[in-house]
Amino acid sequence: MQSPAAPKYHPFPPVAMTCRYWPEARLTHPPVWMSTDLRDGNQALFEPMNGDKKLRFFKMLCAIGVKEIEVAFPAASQTDFDFVRALIAGAHIPDDVAIEVLTQARPALIERTFAALAGAKRAIVHLYTATSAPFREMVFGMSQAELIDMTVASVRHIKACAEKMPDTRIMFEYSPETFTATELPFALEICDAVTAAWGANAHDKVILNLPTTVEMATPNLYADQIEWMHTRLARREGIILSLHPHNDRGTAVAAAELGLMAGAERVEGCLFGNGERTGNVDLVTLALNLYTQGVDPGLDFSDINAVARTFEACTGLPIHPRHPYVGDLVFTAFSGSHQDAIKKGMTARRESRSPTWNVPYLPIDPADVGRSYDALIRVNSQSGKGGIAWLMESSYGIVLPRRLLVEFSGIVQRQMDDAGREMSAADLWRLFSAAYLETETQPDARLVYQGHQLDADGKGIALEVVCAGTSRRLTGQGNGPIDAAIHALAHVGIHAQVASFEERATRPSQQGEASAAAFMEVGVLADGESADGEFGEQSYGVGLDEDIVTASLKALVSGVNRRRGL
């Protein structure tokens, strides 16, 4: 790359405006949406869609609520011409949807375009001429006046063709292609000439589409250009001002939003930003940006996965996993601090039952686009306690006490360090079960709970266990079932102490019938230590069962085994 000081590139000149209104504007309603997936988007594919895929895509666009769809450049190829005919002849176009077709300013191409539209109920005929100085001088070899004459002649030709089709409602659209690189006074002059030639009025409006054919500058300058035109166009009441942002600088969405704030009413783009070079503006992102600000976009993305999968199947293009709102990972946190914030936010929302969405790191409720909460948090080596807690709670209905969470996260982290891969909720459950629950399948040295009977007063117990491979019936007395069980275990040389105990109901989950969870911190004297010695460190035990007493006894046995390292 050359030094920035080299004169090869220059800053884009600002628009001379002493007062601008768009910075104070707010978006309060959606624009008219026009999808160019089947034309602009299709021509940018390695392998363009065939007729079946284009029809499937067209029907999906209609289903989500797009009312204007650019379907082809019928004069450019027989394939495009045939697709327009198939849509009309097959009655695939809903009555409230207008198909749009593109044409250049050449009489033969205009005639061919109208031949393709025969029998259509509604259509938009889109004429474009490139207006910037490099195109006028290098490509066309025309003066400004000559380009205006050619464009106006084409407008009149289109109007005459439309008048010969009284049963088809024809709307006219004009694009000064390369608008952002065109001198604004000339862009205004040719647009005014076009609307005058058509006779634009409030009952027969013309769509004036001002494209960022190539992004030339920051989005605020595009907004200045749009407001400059918006406030100066003749016959403004007869104009629908439209945007067609491309993404060369990576700011197409911002350019569209600011352009709407500057006075535009319509946006052309592709669902997921497909298109030439770096693509057209991403309509899904633009629409859902509005949605997160309380504006109904008028498009139905309640099953965004179905829309995404249809797009991928038809275009052969993958959607990036971090694509805004849609990617497979956009609602997923791996970072420990993010996971903790999301878990707390979701818990607060559930407890408050507030209708307002206000969850850290999630600008939109995944459920609003048909996504579940299952993938909100996933655990890898970057994760922390919050992620583990969320998965255990959301997938298995188990809310872990804080100190148990700290203990279990250490087990998880060691496993992650060894495995070096993401850990699913099922992986976490297998690890949790092996550490805290699966006593029956462990070596003979472990203590295994088999059953119990309580005395009538609940202070005496007969505890049935397997100890060192041998079935035993141990009895004990205490101030309750747990204390009695501790005294019973002393008969086989197990001296335990309960440091803390919590019991919680489990929410419906993959845990089957268990409805009670017991968590117990247990200390155990080492072999050979006196029964009146210091118990030292504790380990957590966990028990799950329909009966809380049984769950508590299982937690005691689990804690004893873990404290003894078995």
ABEGO torsion letter per residue (X at the ends): XBBAABAABBBBBBBBBABBAAAABBBABBBBBBBAAAAAAAAABABBBBAAAAAAAAAAAAAAGBABBBABBAAABAAAAAAAAAAAAAGABBAABBBBBBBBBBAAAAAAAAAAABGBABBBBBBBBBABAAAAAAAAGBBAAAAAAAAAAAAAAAAAAAAABAABBBBBBBBBBGAAABBAAAAAAAAAAAAAAAGBBAABBBBBBBBBABBABBAAAAAAAAAAAAAABBGAAABBBBBBBBAAAGAAAAAAAAAAAAGBABBBBBAAGBEBEAEBBBAAAAAAAAAAAGBBAGBBAABAAAAAAAAAAAAGBBBBAABBGABAAAABBABAAAAAAAAAAAAAAAAAGBABBBBBGBABBAAAAGBBAAAABBBBAABBAAAAAAAAAAAAGBBBBAAAAAAAAAAAAAAAAAAGBBBBAAAAAAAAAAAAABAAABBAABBBBAEBBBBAAGABBBBBBBBGGBBBBBBBBBAEAAAAAAAAAAAAGBBBBBABBBBBBBBBBAAEABABBBBBBBBBBBBGBBAABBAEBBBBBBBBBABAAAAAAAAAAAAAAAAAGX
